[in-house]
Amino acid sequence: MNGRGWTNMTTNATNGTSGTNPSSESLAAYIDHTALKPETSRDDIVRLCEEAKQYRFATVCVNPYWVSSAASLLAGSGVGITTVIGFPLGATSTFAKAAEARDAIAAGATEIDMVLNVGALKSGLTRTPNATSRA
C-alpha cells in the first residue's frame, strides 16, 4: 500500500466476514495500475492510462522514462503517476537515486517508490545513506 490505507474495514474474527465490503469502484482507488517490464511500449502506456481513467485507479506506476507520457495522457483525470527509483535492484548510489527522483518529479510524477539497497542492509550497513535511501 502507498499511504492510502483502508478505512471502515473490519473483519469478524468468528466467521471471517467483513463488516464493510468495498465496491469495485472504491477498491480501485487503492490500486496502482502497473507496467514495469523493460519491454513496455508506448502503446502499453496508452492502454495502461486509458484503463486507469476508465476504472479510476489511484495511480499508474511506470518506469521513469514513461512518466512524462503518462502525465500528458492523464492530465486532469485525477489519476496520479507513480514511478520507481533505483529499480529493480536498489544498488545505485544515493546521488543517482536523488537525481532520478528529481527528474521524475519534474516530469510529472506524483508518487515515488524508491528501492532500498537490500545488499547494504543485509550487510549491516544501515547507517549509510545508500542503505537507507534518505536522499
Rosetta constraint file for C-alpha pairs under 8 A:
AtomPair CA 1 CA 5 HARMONIC 6.66 0.50
AtomPair CA 1 CA 30 HARMONIC 7.64 0.50
AtomPair CA 4 CA 30 HARMONIC 6.52 0.50
AtomPair CA 5 CA 30 HARMONIC 7.85 0.50
AtomPair CA 8 CA 19 HARMONIC 7.96 0.50
AtomPair CA 8 CA 20 HARMONIC 6.70 0.50
AtomPair CA 9 CA 18 HARMONIC 6.79 0.50
AtomPair CA 9 CA 19 HARMONIC 6.29 0.50
AtomPair CA 9 CA 20 HARMONIC 5.56 0.50
AtomPair CA 9 CA 21 HARMONIC 7.55 0.50
AtomPair CA 10 CA 18 HARMONIC 5.47 0.50
AtomPair CA 10 CA 19 HARMONIC 4.96 0.50
AtomPair CA 10 CA 20 HARMONIC 6.65 0.50
AtomPair CA 11 CA 16 HARMONIC 5.81 0.50
AtomPair CA 11 CA 17 HARMONIC 5.58 0.50
AtomPair CA 11 CA 18 HARMONIC 4.41 0.50
AtomPair CA 11 CA 19 HARMONIC 5.89 0.50
AtomPair CA 12 CA 16 HARMONIC 5.05 0.50
AtomPair CA 12 CA 17 HARMONIC 5.35 0.50
AtomPair CA 12 CA 18 HARMONIC 6.19 0.50
AtomPair CA 12 CA 19 HARMONIC 6.98 0.50
AtomPair CA 13 CA 17 HARMONIC 7.86 0.50
AtomPair CA 22 CA 26 HARMONIC 5.97 0.50
AtomPair CA 22 CA 27 HARMONIC 5.93 0.50
AtomPair CA 23 CA 27 HARMONIC 6.05 0.50
AtomPair CA 24 CA 28 HARMONIC 6.05 0.50
AtomPair CA 25 CA 29 HARMONIC 6.98 0.50
AtomPair CA 25 CA 55 HARMONIC 7.01 0.50
AtomPair CA 25 CA 56 HARMONIC 7.23 0.50
AtomPair CA 26 CA 30 HARMONIC 7.61 0.50
AtomPair CA 27 CA 31 HARMONIC 7.16 0.50
AtomPair CA 28 CA 55 HARMONIC 6.57 0.50
AtomPair CA 28 CA 56 HARMONIC 6.11 0.50
AtomPair CA 28 CA 57 HARMONIC 4.80 0.50
AtomPair CA 28 CA 58 HARMONIC 6.75 0.50
AtomPair CA 29 CA 56 HARMONIC 6.30 0.50
AtomPair CA 29 CA 57 HARMONIC 4.97 0.50
AtomPair CA 29 CA 58 HARMONIC 4.60 0.50
AtomPair CA 30 CA 57 HARMONIC 6.85 0.50
AtomPair CA 30 CA 58 HARMONIC 5.63 0.50
AtomPair CA 31 CA 57 HARMONIC 5.48 0.50
AtomPair CA 31 CA 58 HARMONIC 5.51 0.50
AtomPair CA 31 CA 59 HARMONIC 6.92 0.50
AtomPair CA 32 CA 57 HARMONIC 6.34 0.50
AtomPair CA 32 CA 58 HARMONIC 5.72 0.50
AtomPair CA 32 CA 59 HARMONIC 4.73 0.50
AtomPair CA 32 CA 60 HARMONIC 5.31 0.50
AtomPair CA 32 CA 61 HARMONIC 6.05 0.50
AtomPair CA 32 CA 82 HARMONIC 7.80 0.50
AtomPair CA 33 CA 48 HARMONIC 7.12 0.50
AtomPair CA 33 CA 52 HARMONIC 6.59 0.50
AtomPair CA 33 CA 57 HARMONIC 6.58 0.50
AtomPair CA 33 CA 58 HARMONIC 7.80 0.50
AtomPair CA 33 CA 59 HARMONIC 6.18 0.50
AtomPair CA 33 CA 60 HARMONIC 4.58 0.50
AtomPair CA 33 CA 61 HARMONIC 5.97 0.50
AtomPair CA 34 CA 48 HARMONIC 7.58 0.50
AtomPair CA 34 CA 60 HARMONIC 5.58 0.50
AtomPair CA 34 CA 61 HARMONIC 4.52 0.50
AtomPair CA 34 CA 62 HARMONIC 6.23 0.50
AtomPair CA 35 CA 40 HARMONIC 6.75 0.50
AtomPair CA 35 CA 44 HARMONIC 7.72 0.50
AtomPair CA 35 CA 45 HARMONIC 7.45 0.50
AtomPair CA 35 CA 48 HARMONIC 7.39 0.50
AtomPair CA 35 CA 60 HARMONIC 7.82 0.50
AtomPair CA 35 CA 61 HARMONIC 6.28 0.50
AtomPair CA 35 CA 62 HARMONIC 5.46 0.50
AtomPair CA 35 CA 63 HARMONIC 7.60 0.50
AtomPair CA 36 CA 40 HARMONIC 6.88 0.50
AtomPair CA 36 CA 61 HARMONIC 7.31 0.50
AtomPair CA 36 CA 62 HARMONIC 5.60 0.50
AtomPair CA 36 CA 63 HARMONIC 5.75 0.50
AtomPair CA 40 CA 44 HARMONIC 5.95 0.50
AtomPair CA 40 CA 45 HARMONIC 7.32 0.50
AtomPair CA 41 CA 45 HARMONIC 6.47 0.50
AtomPair CA 42 CA 46 HARMONIC 6.23 0.50
AtomPair CA 43 CA 47 HARMONIC 6.19 0.50
AtomPair CA 44 CA 48 HARMONIC 6.01 0.50
AtomPair CA 45 CA 49 HARMONIC 6.11 0.50
AtomPair CA 45 CA 66 HARMONIC 7.48 0.50
AtomPair CA 45 CA 69 HARMONIC 7.79 0.50
AtomPair CA 45 CA 70 HARMONIC 6.85 0.50
AtomPair CA 46 CA 50 HARMONIC 6.16 0.50
AtomPair CA 46 CA 70 HARMONIC 7.63 0.50
AtomPair CA 46 CA 73 HARMONIC 7.20 0.50
AtomPair CA 47 CA 51 HARMONIC 6.15 0.50
AtomPair CA 48 CA 52 HARMONIC 6.14 0.50
AtomPair CA 48 CA 60 HARMONIC 7.21 0.50
AtomPair CA 49 CA 53 HARMONIC 6.21 0.50
AtomPair CA 49 CA 60 HARMONIC 6.83 0.50
AtomPair CA 49 CA 70 HARMONIC 6.67 0.50
AtomPair CA 49 CA 73 HARMONIC 6.59 0.50
AtomPair CA 49 CA 74 HARMONIC 6.51 0.50
AtomPair CA 50 CA 54 HARMONIC 6.10 0.50
AtomPair CA 51 CA 55 HARMONIC 6.01 0.50
AtomPair CA 51 CA 56 HARMONIC 7.98 0.50
AtomPair CA 52 CA 56 HARMONIC 5.44 0.50
AtomPair CA 52 CA 57 HARMONIC 4.94 0.50
AtomPair CA 52 CA 58 HARMONIC 7.78 0.50
AtomPair CA 52 CA 59 HARMONIC 7.17 0.50
AtomPair CA 52 CA 60 HARMONIC 6.70 0.50
AtomPair CA 52 CA 79 HARMONIC 6.94 0.50
AtomPair CA 53 CA 57 HARMONIC 6.81 0.50
AtomPair CA 53 CA 74 HARMONIC 7.46 0.50
AtomPair CA 53 CA 77 HARMONIC 6.51 0.50
AtomPair CA 53 CA 79 HARMONIC 6.69 0.50
AtomPair CA 56 CA 79 HARMONIC 6.83 0.50
AtomPair CA 57 CA 79 HARMONIC 6.44 0.50
AtomPair CA 58 CA 79 HARMONIC 5.52 0.50
AtomPair CA 58 CA 80 HARMONIC 6.16 0.50
AtomPair CA 59 CA 79 HARMONIC 5.07 0.50
AtomPair CA 59 CA 80 HARMONIC 4.21 0.50
AtomPair CA 59 CA 81 HARMONIC 5.21 0.50
AtomPair CA 59 CA 82 HARMONIC 6.19 0.50
AtomPair CA 60 CA 70 HARMONIC 7.86 0.50
AtomPair CA 60 CA 79 HARMONIC 7.24 0.50
AtomPair CA 60 CA 80 HARMONIC 6.44 0.50
AtomPair CA 60 CA 81 HARMONIC 5.20 0.50
AtomPair CA 60 CA 82 HARMONIC 5.90 0.50
AtomPair CA 61 CA 81 HARMONIC 6.09 0.50
AtomPair CA 61 CA 82 HARMONIC 4.44 0.50
AtomPair CA 61 CA 83 HARMONIC 5.29 0.50
AtomPair CA 61 CA 84 HARMONIC 7.56 0.50
AtomPair CA 62 CA 66 HARMONIC 6.06 0.50
AtomPair CA 62 CA 67 HARMONIC 6.48 0.50
AtomPair CA 62 CA 70 HARMONIC 7.99 0.50
AtomPair CA 62 CA 81 HARMONIC 7.54 0.50
AtomPair CA 62 CA 82 HARMONIC 6.41 0.50
AtomPair CA 62 CA 83 HARMONIC 5.13 0.50
AtomPair CA 62 CA 84 HARMONIC 7.14 0.50
AtomPair CA 63 CA 67 HARMONIC 6.90 0.50
AtomPair CA 63 CA 83 HARMONIC 5.55 0.50
AtomPair CA 63 CA 84 HARMONIC 6.03 0.50
AtomPair CA 64 CA 83 HARMONIC 5.72 0.50
AtomPair CA 64 CA 84 HARMONIC 6.69 0.50
AtomPair CA 64 CA 85 HARMONIC 7.56 0.50
AtomPair CA 64 CA 100 HARMONIC 7.84 0.50
AtomPair CA 64 CA 104 HARMONIC 5.99 0.50
AtomPair CA 66 CA 70 HARMONIC 6.14 0.50
AtomPair CA 67 CA 71 HARMONIC 6.02 0.50
AtomPair CA 67 CA 81 HARMONIC 6.94 0.50
AtomPair CA 67 CA 82 HARMONIC 7.96 0.50
AtomPair CA 67 CA 83 HARMONIC 7.04 0.50
AtomPair CA 67 CA 104 HARMONIC 6.64 0.50
AtomPair CA 67 CA 107 HARMONIC 6.09 0.50
AtomPair CA 67 CA 108 HARMONIC 6.28 0.50
AtomPair CA 67 CA 109 HARMONIC 6.18 0.50
AtomPair CA 68 CA 72 HARMONIC 6.24 0.50
AtomPair CA 68 CA 107 HARMONIC 4.95 0.50
AtomPair CA 68 CA 108 HARMONIC 5.93 0.50
AtomPair CA 68 CA 109 HARMONIC 7.92 0.50
AtomPair CA 69 CA 73 HARMONIC 6.21 0.50
AtomPair CA 70 CA 74 HARMONIC 5.94 0.50
AtomPair CA 70 CA 81 HARMONIC 6.92 0.50
AtomPair CA 71 CA 75 HARMONIC 5.81 0.50
AtomPair CA 71 CA 81 HARMONIC 6.70 0.50
AtomPair CA 71 CA 107 HARMONIC 7.56 0.50
AtomPair CA 71 CA 108 HARMONIC 5.54 0.50
AtomPair CA 71 CA 109 HARMONIC 7.36 0.50
AtomPair CA 74 CA 78 HARMONIC 7.51 0.50
AtomPair CA 74 CA 79 HARMONIC 6.40 0.50
AtomPair CA 74 CA 80 HARMONIC 7.76 0.50
AtomPair CA 80 CA 109 HARMONIC 7.46 0.50
AtomPair CA 80 CA 110 HARMONIC 5.77 0.50
AtomPair CA 80 CA 111 HARMONIC 7.39 0.50
AtomPair CA 81 CA 108 HARMONIC 7.09 0.50
AtomPair CA 81 CA 109 HARMONIC 4.93 0.50
AtomPair CA 81 CA 110 HARMONIC 5.21 0.50
AtomPair CA 81 CA 111 HARMONIC 6.25 0.50
AtomPair CA 82 CA 109 HARMONIC 5.70 0.50
AtomPair CA 82 CA 110 HARMONIC 5.98 0.50
AtomPair CA 82 CA 111 HARMONIC 4.49 0.50
AtomPair CA 82 CA 112 HARMONIC 5.64 0.50
AtomPair CA 82 CA 113 HARMONIC 7.11 0.50
AtomPair CA 83 CA 104 HARMONIC 7.30 0.50
AtomPair CA 83 CA 109 HARMONIC 6.50 0.50
AtomPair CA 83 CA 111 HARMONIC 6.58 0.50
AtomPair CA 83 CA 112 HARMONIC 5.34 0.50
AtomPair CA 83 CA 113 HARMONIC 6.14 0.50
AtomPair CA 84 CA 112 HARMONIC 6.00 0.50
AtomPair CA 84 CA 113 HARMONIC 4.76 0.50
AtomPair CA 84 CA 114 HARMONIC 5.71 0.50
AtomPair CA 84 CA 115 HARMONIC 7.24 0.50
AtomPair CA 85 CA 90 HARMONIC 7.73 0.50
AtomPair CA 85 CA 97 HARMONIC 6.05 0.50
AtomPair CA 85 CA 100 HARMONIC 6.45 0.50
AtomPair CA 85 CA 101 HARMONIC 6.36 0.50
AtomPair CA 85 CA 112 HARMONIC 6.96 0.50
AtomPair CA 85 CA 113 HARMONIC 6.10 0.50
AtomPair CA 85 CA 114 HARMONIC 4.56 0.50
AtomPair CA 85 CA 115 HARMONIC 6.12 0.50
AtomPair CA 86 CA 90 HARMONIC 4.55 0.50
AtomPair CA 86 CA 91 HARMONIC 6.85 0.50
AtomPair CA 86 CA 92 HARMONIC 6.05 0.50
AtomPair CA 86 CA 97 HARMONIC 5.90 0.50
AtomPair CA 86 CA 114 HARMONIC 6.21 0.50
AtomPair CA 86 CA 115 HARMONIC 5.42 0.50
AtomPair CA 86 CA 116 HARMONIC 7.90 0.50
AtomPair CA 87 CA 114 HARMONIC 7.42 0.50
AtomPair CA 87 CA 115 HARMONIC 5.89 0.50
AtomPair CA 88 CA 115 HARMONIC 6.94 0.50
AtomPair CA 89 CA 115 HARMONIC 6.84 0.50
AtomPair CA 89 CA 116 HARMONIC 7.87 0.50
AtomPair CA 89 CA 117 HARMONIC 7.01 0.50
AtomPair CA 89 CA 118 HARMONIC 7.94 0.50
AtomPair CA 90 CA 114 HARMONIC 7.61 0.50
AtomPair CA 90 CA 115 HARMONIC 4.63 0.50
AtomPair CA 90 CA 116 HARMONIC 5.10 0.50
AtomPair CA 90 CA 117 HARMONIC 4.49 0.50
AtomPair CA 90 CA 118 HARMONIC 7.05 0.50
AtomPair CA 91 CA 116 HARMONIC 7.73 0.50
AtomPair CA 91 CA 117 HARMONIC 5.13 0.50
AtomPair CA 91 CA 118 HARMONIC 7.78 0.50
AtomPair CA 91 CA 119 HARMONIC 7.63 0.50
AtomPair CA 91 CA 130 HARMONIC 7.91 0.50
AtomPair CA 92 CA 96 HARMONIC 6.36 0.50
AtomPair CA 92 CA 97 HARMONIC 6.73 0.50
AtomPair CA 92 CA 117 HARMONIC 7.80 0.50
AtomPair CA 92 CA 130 HARMONIC 7.75 0.50
AtomPair CA 93 CA 97 HARMONIC 6.30 0.50
AtomPair CA 93 CA 130 HARMONIC 5.96 0.50
AtomPair CA 94 CA 98 HARMONIC 6.07 0.50
AtomPair CA 94 CA 129 HARMONIC 6.40 0.50
AtomPair CA 94 CA 130 HARMONIC 4.96 0.50
AtomPair CA 94 CA 133 HARMONIC 6.30 0.50
AtomPair CA 94 CA 134 HARMONIC 7.69 0.50
AtomPair CA 94 CA 135 HARMONIC 5.95 0.50
AtomPair CA 95 CA 99 HARMONIC 6.17 0.50
AtomPair CA 95 CA 135 HARMONIC 7.22 0.50
AtomPair CA 96 CA 100 HARMONIC 6.03 0.50
AtomPair CA 97 CA 101 HARMONIC 6.05 0.50
AtomPair CA 97 CA 114 HARMONIC 7.82 0.50
AtomPair CA 97 CA 133 HARMONIC 7.84 0.50
AtomPair CA 97 CA 135 HARMONIC 7.30 0.50
AtomPair CA 98 CA 102 HARMONIC 6.17 0.50
AtomPair CA 98 CA 135 HARMONIC 5.45 0.50
AtomPair CA 99 CA 103 HARMONIC 6.13 0.50
AtomPair CA 100 CA 104 HARMONIC 6.14 0.50
AtomPair CA 101 CA 105 HARMONIC 6.20 0.50
AtomPair CA 101 CA 112 HARMONIC 7.06 0.50
AtomPair CA 102 CA 106 HARMONIC 6.21 0.50
AtomPair CA 103 CA 107 HARMONIC 6.20 0.50
AtomPair CA 104 CA 108 HARMONIC 6.39 0.50
AtomPair CA 104 CA 109 HARMONIC 5.44 0.50
AtomPair CA 105 CA 109 HARMONIC 4.60 0.50
AtomPair CA 105 CA 110 HARMONIC 6.69 0.50
AtomPair CA 114 CA 133 HARMONIC 7.41 0.50
AtomPair CA 115 CA 133 HARMONIC 7.89 0.50
AtomPair CA 116 CA 130 HARMONIC 7.86 0.50
AtomPair CA 116 CA 131 HARMONIC 6.44 0.50
AtomPair CA 116 CA 132 HARMONIC 6.53 0.50
AtomPair CA 116 CA 133 HARMONIC 6.24 0.50
AtomPair CA 117 CA 121 HARMONIC 6.39 0.50
AtomPair CA 117 CA 130 HARMONIC 6.49 0.50
AtomPair CA 117 CA 131 HARMONIC 5.08 0.50
AtomPair CA 117 CA 132 HARMONIC 7.30 0.50
AtomPair CA 117 CA 133 HARMONIC 7.59 0.50
AtomPair CA 118 CA 122 HARMONIC 5.98 0.50
AtomPair CA 118 CA 131 HARMONIC 7.18 0.50
AtomPair CA 119 CA 123 HARMONIC 6.13 0.50
AtomPair CA 120 CA 124 HARMONIC 6.49 0.50
AtomPair CA 120 CA 125 HARMONIC 5.16 0.50
AtomPair CA 120 CA 126 HARMONIC 7.01 0.50
AtomPair CA 120 CA 130 HARMONIC 7.64 0.50
AtomPair CA 120 CA 131 HARMONIC 5.27 0.50
AtomPair CA 121 CA 125 HARMONIC 5.35 0.50
AtomPair CA 121 CA 126 HARMONIC 5.38 0.50
AtomPair CA 121 CA 131 HARMONIC 5.60 0.50
AtomPair CA 121 CA 132 HARMONIC 7.83 0.50
AtomPair CA 125 CA 131 HARMONIC 6.30 0.50
AtomPair CA 126 CA 131 HARMONIC 5.50 0.50
AtomPair CA 126 CA 132 HARMONIC 6.32 0.50
AtomPair CA 127 CA 131 HARMONIC 6.86 0.50
AtomPair CA 127 CA 132 HARMONIC 6.97 0.50
AtomPair CA 128 CA 132 HARMONIC 6.57 0.50
AtomPair CA 129 CA 133 HARMONIC 5.57 0.50
AtomPair CA 129 CA 134 HARMONIC 5.71 0.50
AtomPair CA 129 CA 135 HARMONIC 7.05 0.50
AtomPair CA 130 CA 134 HARMONIC 7.38 0.50
